[in-house]
């Protein structure tokens, strides 16, 4: 049995929820938040977060088809140019150790979003990657 982060370090958990509160007040659309959370969680192979965030996305109106095809988003026309730009950025932020975030990917997103929206999107990517790492390293069970 692994530790329960929330019980062991409640202040750390509280700080993470502070970031979530910040994101809940951001201008990010619900669809963008869900796509970022689900895609990063898929890439990180975080079952707990994939389960949670696909359920949340469905409740907010995301379609089954788009969720099923999210891992192949480049191969379908079901995602808008702004969604594709965020998904590309999500992938590079998630795998940042491989090659960083390319200028092309960053500029593509920057051309579609103002600085504040882009900053909020990057924060959403950073936060879900942190949650994925907590859930995976502590083997958080599916709810």
N, C-alpha and C positions, 0 to 999 in steps of 0.2 A: 504494500500500500504506500502510495506517495503522499507527500504533504498536501494539505489544502491551503492554497495561497491565501485565500480570504480569511481563514482562521489563524494562520501562522503569522501573516503580515498584513493585518487589516488596514494599516495606513497606506501601504503600497496599493492595495486594492482600491481604497478610497481615492487615491491619486489617479488611478486608471479611470475610475468612474467620473472624475473631474474632467478628464479629456473627452469622455463620452458626452457629458453635459455640454461642453463647449461645442462638440460636433452637432448636437441636437439643436443648437441655436444658429448653426451656420446656414448659409444660403444654398447648400448642396441639395439637389432634388432627392426625393426618396429613392427614385430609380437609380440615380448615380451612386448613392450610398450603398444600396443593396448590391449593385454590380461590383463595386470595389470590394465589399466585404466577402461576397461569395467567391469571386475570382481569386483573391489573395488566399482565401482559406483552401480553395482547390489546389492551388500551387504549393501550399505548405502542407497539404494532406492532413488538414485538421478536421477530423470527423465531427467533433463537438461543434465547431463553428460553422461548418458546412450545413449541418443539420439545423442549427438555430437560425442561421441567416437565410436559408432557402425558405424556411417556414415563415419568417418575417416578410420576406419578399412576396410570397404568395398572398399573405394577408393584405399587403399593400397593392395588390393587383398585378404583380408580375406573372407572366404566363409560364406554364409548364414548358412549352416549347423553347422559349428563350433560356430558361434555366437549364434544360437538357443540352442546349447547343452552346452554352457559355464557354465551355472548354474549346470549342471550335469556332469562336466568334469571327475569326478572320475569313472563314469559309462560307459565311452566310450574310445575307442582306438584311437580317432581322434587327441589326443594331445600327443606330444612327452614327453619323460621323463623330459627334461629340462623345458618344458612348465608346466608340472604337478608340478614340484618342485617350480616354480615361483608362480603358482596359489595357492599352499598350503601356501607358505610364505605370499602371498598377503592377504589371508584370515586371517592368524594369526596376521599380522600387522594391518589389518583393525579392527579386534576385539581384539586388544591388551589388553584391560581392562578385558577380561574374564580370560585369563591364560597366558598372555605374548606370547612370541614366544618360542615354545618348542625346546629343543636341537635337537630332531630328525628331525624336519622340517628344522631348520637352517643347520644342518650337511648335510642333503640331498642336499640342495642348494649349500653349500660350496664345496661338492664333485664334483659338475658339473660345477661350475663357479670359475674363479679366484677372488681374493679379490676385485679388482676394479670393475668388472662386478657386483658382488654381492652388493657392496656398491651403485653402480648406480641404481640397481634394487630396493634396499631398499629406496633410495631417490625418485624414481618414485612412489613407494607405498605411501610414506609420502606426496608427493605433491598432488597426486590425492585425497587422503583422505582430505587434506586441502581444495582443490577446492570443493569437495562434500559438505563439511561443510559450505562453503561460499554460494554455490548455494542453499542448502536446507534452511539455516537460513534466507536468504534474499528472498526466493521464486523466484529465477531467472526464468523468463518465457522461455519456449521452443522457440528456434530461428527458 
